[in-house]
Amino acid sequence: MKLSELPRRTAATVETVDDHTSNDTIARRLRELGFVAGERVEVMAAGPIAAEPLLVQIGYTRFALRRSEAARVQVRLIEESA
């Protein structure tokens, strides 16, 4: 699933960041910010107009991402053990 599709307040882990071109600057910047495989990520809130931007927490840091940027991040839901 894409990060842009993740329901609010649902924990997930990053699987990959998709490159659209070779030497993709946006994908590289997302990785530099901490969007790397295995990191816990959560969508905290969405903006008022067309749900833009998304407030995303990765680790203890929060970022505002455009939906198009969040759509590059592939995530997997964290299974809650009962």
KOLZA-462099 format. One record per residue (C-alpha): y, z, x; residue number from 1. Coordinates in nm, 4 decimals. Example, Ala and Ser with C-alpha at 12.3 -4.5 7.8 and 13.67 -1.06 7.14 Angstrom:
REM KOLZA-462099
[[-0.4500 0.7800 1.2300] 1]
[[-0.1060 0.7140 1.3670] 2]
END
This chain:
REM KOLZA-462099
[[0.0000 0.0000 0.0000] 1]
[[0.3567 -0.0593 0.1122] 2]
[[0.5952 0.2305 0.1703] 3]
[[0.8334 0.0723 -0.0828] 4]
[[0.5591 0.1127 -0.3494] 5]
[[0.4764 0.4755 -0.2670] 6]
[[0.5601 0.7124 -0.5560] 7]
[[0.8224 0.9775 -0.4803] 8]
[[0.6992 1.3067 -0.3340] 9]
[[0.3555 1.1612 -0.2528] 10]
[[0.2247 1.2192 0.0993] 11]
[[0.0883 0.9252 0.2958] 12]
[[0.0210 0.8266 0.6541] 13]
[[0.1549 0.5197 0.8307] 14]
[[-0.1051 0.2548 0.9094] 15]
[[0.1037 -0.0301 1.0568] 16]
[[0.4481 -0.1868 1.0637] 17]
[[0.4410 -0.5588 0.9848] 18]
[[0.6217 -0.7994 1.2171] 19]
[[0.7719 -1.0993 1.0350] 20]
[[0.8468 -1.2886 1.3569] 21]
[[0.7671 -1.2460 1.7233] 22]
[[0.9948 -0.9827 1.8789] 23]
[[1.0959 -0.8633 1.5279] 24]
[[1.3926 -0.6296 1.5837] 25]
[[1.3611 -0.4473 1.2497] 26]
[[0.9888 -0.3766 1.2989] 27]
[[1.0543 -0.2622 1.6556] 28]
[[1.3342 -0.0297 1.5394] 29]
[[1.1121 0.1208 1.2677] 30]
[[0.8499 0.2001 1.5329] 31]
[[1.1174 0.3527 1.7581] 32]
[[1.2257 0.5764 1.4680] 33]
[[0.8717 0.7124 1.4393] 34]
[[0.6947 0.4821 1.1931] 35]
[[0.3747 0.4675 1.3979] 36]
[[0.0087 0.4887 1.2990] 37]
[[-0.0995 0.8330 1.1842] 38]
[[0.2453 0.9765 1.1119] 39]
[[0.2926 1.1544 0.7789] 40]
[[0.5530 0.9903 0.5553] 41]
[[0.6962 1.0642 0.2124] 42]
[[0.9573 0.9007 -0.0122] 43]
[[1.1938 1.1824 -0.1082] 44]
[[1.4380 1.0004 -0.3377] 45]
[[1.5726 0.6612 -0.4399] 46]
[[1.9305 0.5464 -0.4860] 47]
[[2.0918 0.4976 -0.8275] 48]
[[2.1322 0.1189 -0.8229] 49]
[[1.8051 -0.0809 -0.8163] 50]
[[1.6468 0.2253 -0.6493] 51]
[[1.8243 0.1364 -0.3225] 52]
[[1.8175 0.2837 -0.0633] 53]
[[1.5031 0.4948 -0.0300] 54]
[[1.5293 0.8367 0.1332] 55]
[[1.2168 0.8581 0.3494] 56]
[[1.0945 1.1567 0.5487] 57]
[[0.8786 1.1020 0.8541] 58]
[[0.7895 1.4210 1.0343] 59]
[[1.0960 1.6450 1.0005] 60]
[[1.3463 1.3581 1.0004] 61]
[[1.4890 1.1737 0.7009] 62]
[[1.6083 0.8129 0.6974] 63]
[[1.7687 0.5882 0.4375] 64]
[[1.5804 0.2576 0.4313] 65]
[[1.6346 -0.0594 0.2333] 66]
[[1.3380 -0.1532 0.0133] 67]
[[1.2896 -0.4669 0.2266] 68]
[[1.2565 -0.2482 0.5382] 69]
[[1.0216 -0.0020 0.3664] 70]
[[0.8057 -0.2952 0.2497] 71]
[[0.7187 -0.3673 0.6149] 72]
[[0.5474 -0.0279 0.6532] 73]
[[0.1843 -0.0142 0.5388] 74]
[[0.0698 0.3350 0.4356] 75]
[[-0.2455 0.5093 0.3137] 76]
[[-0.2366 0.7979 0.0651] 77]
[[-0.3376 1.1365 0.1990] 78]
[[-0.6377 1.2663 0.0082] 79]
[[-0.5774 1.6239 -0.1053] 80]
[[-0.8843 1.8433 -0.0628] 81]
[[-0.9416 2.0893 -0.3458] 82]
END
